[in-house]
Amino acid sequence: MGKKVAFVISSLNEGGAQRILSNMVTNFPDDWEIDIILNDISNIVFPYKGRLIDLGVLPVKDRQNIFYQIYVFLLRVIRLRKLKKKKKYTAVISFMDSANIANVVSGKQYCKVLLSVHCNLSAFKTQKVYRYIVDPLVKIFYKYADYIIGVSAGVSSELVDNYRLPKEKVVTILNGFDVARIKELSYENPEKGILERVETSHLIVAMGRLEPPKAFWHLIRAIVKVKERIPDIKLIILGKGSQEKYLKRLVKELDLSENIVFGGFCRNPFPYLARAKALVVSSVHEGFSNVIAEAICLKVPVVSTDIDYGPREILAPLTDPYKRVTDNIEISSCGILTPKCDGNMYDGREPITKEETLLAEGIIRILTDQKLYLFFKSNIENRIADLDVSRMVSKWIELIGC
């Protein structure tokens, strides 16, 4: 007989953590009873299995508003405490900081409490809400959980070193992906009006929310250098976010409107990714980088900034996960790593930085060196099995059951 488990997350709409939760629950054994506790169930994008429980939190424009955050937190704590007592879950698994803290505060006398950490927390310390609220609460409460699961070795190490969490409670479980399903989705017809604008053998794709951590402006500026060598370079950027106007303005300033297409949020990005010569990631920090793993599932090589954390663990798993390339590009087994960009937001008039130039060099190399490209494709074939969702689910079940 299966067990009873609840997952707590804000929503099942766009987002990397949401996609991973979807992968998890849809691949749990059928005899497990699953509840998914959401702030609001009105906008479901990702598939799921189990029963949705709606906290009834009305959506607002400014979700970072401190009063809204306190309201959501208290509501989660009260509702979670009642559900834990009534349902007698084997375990409650939470995703993201607010849900994690609520999961701990609502108690573990009725079930195991497992926290899933998907980001590099230290990278957010420049934001006041993280520095003065989230960071102290993480240090106070996370240690009372049964387990804290980092999605990469870097995230787990940070939790132990910077947040002084008990080493025996911190576990690394890499995000897992339904490889067969991703391949199946990649065969679907893409939305009309995008691929027609990017017909070229030099197509690259970037994916993610148009927010500062993804640093798409660095990639856009790097395309200026790529275009000098490859005039028909085409880039599709898939995602929505607060930086959309800025990024589109930058494209116009740099005269790249014929080379860069904004595809918006896409429920199924895989037809575009499968048709690309490479995925490019220009982020300044990540927790794991789901998009890199998804590219690997489709045998698409990657050019990525060598950031904390994730890209190196996926693309160069046999190297030191804490090593960072700084002055050149690095040829890894499954793609190219380039130095982390500085994260400063530039306009079209300012000179291209050294790091942006190296990012461009990585893109040019992967698009023009056929021998290297085939080397990546061959290595990726052997890497796919490591990222399959079945491995992730088995490790989670082991934690829940032990």
C-alpha positions, -999 to 999 in steps of 0.1 A, spaced: 0 0 0 13 34 -9 17 63 14 2 97 17 22 128 8 15 165 3 34 190 -18 33 228 -10 41 254 -36 26 288 -46 13 278 -80 15 254 -109 20 280 -136 52 291 -152 84 286 -132 113 261 -129 103 248 -94 67 243 -106 79 223 -136 100 201 -113 71 195 -89 50 185 -119 77 160 -130 78 146 -95 41 141 -88 33 127 -123 60 101 -118 52 90 -83 39 54 -80 1 52 -86 -7 38 -52 6 69 -34 -21 94 -23 -10 129 -33 -23 163 -23 -9 195 -39 -15 226 -18 -15 258 -38 -22 295 -30 -45 296 -60 -57 269 -84 -72 291 -111 -42 291 -134 -27 256 -139 -1 253 -166 18 221 -158 3 186 -156 -2 170 -122 -14 139 -105 -34 139 -72 -58 163 -56 -54 201 -56 -61 220 -24 -68 257 -28 -57 281 -1 -78 307 -17 -52 334 -19 -63 361 -43 -36 370 -69 -21 405 -67 2 424 -90 29 430 -64 36 396 -49 67 409 -32 46 433 -11 56 425 25 20 426 38 9 402 11 38 378 20 29 379 57 -8 372 49 1 342 26 26 329 52 1 330 81 -26 314 60 -3 286 49 8 279 85 -28 278 98 -41 257 69 -11 234 69 -13 227 106 -49 216 102 -42 195 71 -13 177 88 -34 169 118 -64 157 98 -47 139 69 -19 122 88 5 126 58 36 105 58 55 136 47 49 172 36 73 184 9 75 222 3 91 242 -26 105 277 -23 113 298 8 79 310 21 64 275 17 94 259 33 93 281 64 55 276 67 61 239 65 84 239 94 64 264 115 32 243 111 49 215 129 62 180 123 44 161 151 21 144 125 44 139 96 79 143 82 89 178 70 110 180 39 122 212 23 133 216 -13 157 245 -20 159 255 -57 180 286 -57 213 301 -46 200 320 -15 232 340 -11 227 356 -45 195 373 -33 211 391 -4 211 424 -23 173 423 -20 161 437 13 133 411 18 159 384 16 186 401 37 163 411 65 135 385 65 142 354 44 179 349 54 172 351 92 142 329 90 161 303 70 188 302 96 163 300 125 138 274 111 153 252 84 173 232 109 141 219 124 131 201 92 137 164 89 156 170 56 166 199 35 171 189 -1 194 210 -24 189 206 -61 227 208 -67 259 201 -48 265 238 -47 232 247 -32 236 220 -6 271 231 3 258 267 7 231 255 31 257 239 53 285 265 50 266 298 49 234 289 68 250 264 93 224 238 88 232 203 101 252 184 75 234 152 82 200 168 73 211 183 40 208 160 10 215 167 -27 189 154 -52 194 166 -88 162 177 -105 148 149 -127 132 150 -160 107 129 -179 130 123 -209 105 103 -229 78 129 -224 101 158 -233 110 140 -265 73 134 -273 65 170 -267 93 181 -290 76 165 -319 45 187 -316 40 215 -340 53 248 -326 32 279 -323 28 296 -357 46 328 -365 79 323 -347 99 296 -366 90 312 -399 110 343 -387 141 324 -377 147 300 -407 185 294 -405 209 267 -398 223 290 -371 194 290 -347 200 292 -309 174 293 -281 173 309 -246 146 301 -221 134 315 -188 117 343 -170 127 377 -182 141 387 -148 175 399 -136 189 365 -125 187 353 -161 206 383 -174 193 380 -210 207 415 -217 242 400 -216 232 374 -242 216 401 -264 248 422 -263 269 391 -271 249 385 -303 264 418 -316 298 400 -317 283 367 -330 266 386 -359 300 399 -370 310 363 -378 276 347 -385 253 373 -401 223 350 -402 224 342 -365 190 338 -350 180 338 -314 146 329 -299 140 341 -263 112 322 -247 97 337 -215 79 366 -199 88 389 -171 94 424 -158 124 431 -181 106 425 -213 104 462 -223 140 468 -215 152 438 -234 132 447 -265 145 482 -264 180 469 -262 175 447 -292 164 478 -312 193 499 -300 217 473 -311 200 468 -345 193 431 -338 155 431 -346 161 407 -376 182 384 -354 163 381 -321 127 370 -317 108 372 -284 85 342 -282 68 350 -249 58 323 -224 54 290 -241 36 260 -226 56 237 -247 91 251 -255 105 218 -266 97 220 -304 118 252 -305 146 237 -284 148 205 -305 152 226 -337 180 247 -322 217 241 -328 223 251 -292 208 264 -260 225 295 -245 223 304 -208 236 338 -197 224 337 -161 243 353 -133 231 328 -107 209 296 -107 200 268 -83 203 241 -109 193 253 -144 164 231 -155 167 244 -191 202 230 -194 190 196 -183 160 198 -207 184 206 -236 205 176 -227 173 154 -227 169 165 -264 205 160 -272 210 198 -277 245 211 -268 247 241 -244 267 273 -241 264 286 -205 280 310 -181 299 291 -154 279 303 -124 268 292 -89 252 267 -93 243 239 -117 257 244 -152 291 228 -144 275 199 -126 253 191 -156 277 199 -184 310 188 -168 300 163 -141 335 149 -137 351 183 -128 352 200 -95 317 215 -90 333 246 -74 358 253 -101 350 284 -122 364 295 -156 373 332 -155 395 342 -185 386 320 -214 360 295 -226 361 259 -213 352 230 -235 333 205 -213 319 171 -221 284 184 -230 289 220 -240 309 252 -235 313 271 -202 321 308 -203 329 333 -174 301 347 -154 290 381 -166 291 411 -142 253 414 -139 253 452 -146 225 463 -168 238 481 -199 223 499 -228 232 496 -264 258 524 -263 282 509 -238 311 487 -250 307 449 -250 324 435 -219 351 408 -219 327 383 -205 301 390 -231 328 387 -258 337 353 -244 300 343 -244 299 352 -280 330 332 -287 314 302 -272 283 306 -294 304 310 -325 325 280 -317 295 257 -312 279 269 -344 310 267 -366 331 237 -353 313 207 -366 338 182 -351 333 198 -316 295 198 -321 295 161 -328 317 155 -298 291 171 -276 262 152 -292 281 119 -285 288 127 -248 252 139 -242 239 105 -252 256 91 -221 245 119 -198 207 117 -204 201 87 -181 216 105 -151 189 132 -154 159 109 -158 130 116 -134 129 80 -121 162 85 -103 150 116 -86 117 101 -75 134 70 -61 157 92 -40 127 112 -27 108 81 -18 139 68 0 139 99 22 102 98 28 102 62 38 134 59 58 
